[in-house]
Amino acid sequence: KAGVTQTPRYLIKTRGQQVTLSCSPISGHRSVSWYQQTPGQGLQFLFEYFSETQRNKGNFPGRFSGRQFSNSRSEMNVSTLELGDSALYLCASSLVEGQEQFFGPGTRLTVL
Amino acid sequence: AQSVAQPEDQVNVAEGNPLTVKCTYSVSGNPYLFWYVQYPNRGLQFLLKYITGDNLVKGSYGFEAEFNKSQTSFHLKKPSALVSDSALYFCAVPHTGRRALTFGSGTRLQVQP
């Protein structure tokens, strides 16, 4: 069974631009979560989707948004990029609530 | 709120020696607890989980974790460390009402040859 895939793996953008990241969960998993990882803040929860509905959102500004499609694939968008948005963005999928999540390799976003 | 804490930023151990990476938890009800490992420029890999039952949980790559309810701890252990175990380790707990996880701050394990 294929794992969680994320595209692109690396991105370089400039301040003020916007970016869209994509995540395909493990087949059969309908839950997708997004995290931001930075050296200073560690792993922070962004949002969680289940069956195309956003179930929860972390403490991030409205510039961060996401969606999930009927095939469970998910995208997240960051508008008006800031230098502080430079991070590794991780996507994870799970089958059952409360059980382990499986992570993709991440997208490394650098904002110049 | 459910939370976990990792008191050590870094743990150093010599190859062949036993290793322990510490995690304490604060949860309501019966805890579900997880350990993940992250190698450089990679996503997180699931190592093991505690749901209920035996206090000693065995996982991938020879790792195990000991659940201690009285000390609210879930320490990760391995009897004999390998240089290839050098990585960043995270303890995690499911957040109430969601499938996403709340992670500890991470512990960098350095195994010296």
Contacts between the chains, C-beta under 8 A, distances in Angstrom:
chain1	res1	chain2	res2	distance
A	4	B	43	7.5
A	6	B	43	7.9
A	31	B	99	4.7
A	33	B	98	8.0
A	33	B	99	6.4
A	33	B	100	4.1
A	33	B	101	7.7
A	35	B	100	7.7
A	42	B	103	6.7
A	42	B	105	5.1
A	42	B	106	6.1
A	43	B	90	6.8
A	43	B	103	4.2
A	43	B	106	7.5
A	45	B	95	7.2
A	45	B	100	5.1
A	45	B	101	7.7
A	45	B	102	7.1
A	48	B	98	5.4
A	48	B	99	6.0
A	48	B	100	4.7
A	50	B	99	7.0
A	55	B	98	6.0
A	55	B	99	7.6
A	56	B	95	7.6
A	56	B	97	7.3
A	56	B	98	4.4
A	56	B	100	6.6
A	90	B	43	5.6
A	90	B	44	6.9
A	92	B	44	7.6
A	92	B	100	7.6
A	92	B	101	7.9
A	94	B	99	5.1
A	97	B	94	7.5
A	97	B	98	7.8
A	97	B	99	5.0
A	98	B	32	5.3
A	98	B	94	4.8
A	98	B	99	7.3
A	99	B	32	7.5
A	99	B	49	7.5
A	99	B	94	8.0
A	100	B	34	5.7
A	100	B	46	4.9
A	100	B	49	5.5
A	101	B	46	7.6
A	101	B	99	7.1
A	101	B	100	7.3
A	101	B	101	6.0
A	102	B	46	6.5
A	103	B	36	7.7
A	103	B	43	3.9
A	103	B	44	4.3
A	103	B	45	7.3
A	103	B	46	7.9
A	104	B	43	5.3
A	105	B	42	6.0
A	105	B	43	4.6
A	106	B	42	7.4
A	106	B	43	5.0
A	108	B	41	7.4
